[in-house]
Amino acid sequence: MSIEELKIEIAKKVFETDDENLLSELDMLLSSNEKVVLEDLPKHVQEGIKRGLKQAEEGKLIPYDEVKKRLSQKWS
């Protein structure tokens, strides 16, 4: 995926969400000029990131459309 395609995919997800907390965090992240250092994050956040990266390396991924479908069924 090219950088332009990635930008479009991220923009689509931003427009589709109504999660105010997520949008606020994304705004803070995009406004920040500082790099986030893993070791500076809370331990539970570090562990979650590491767990997610390991799952991705193992191919244990769920496509975005499938997650969206599951969540809409759960919250409908």
Order of alpha helices (4+ residues) and beta strands (2+ residues): alpha-alpha-alpha-alpha
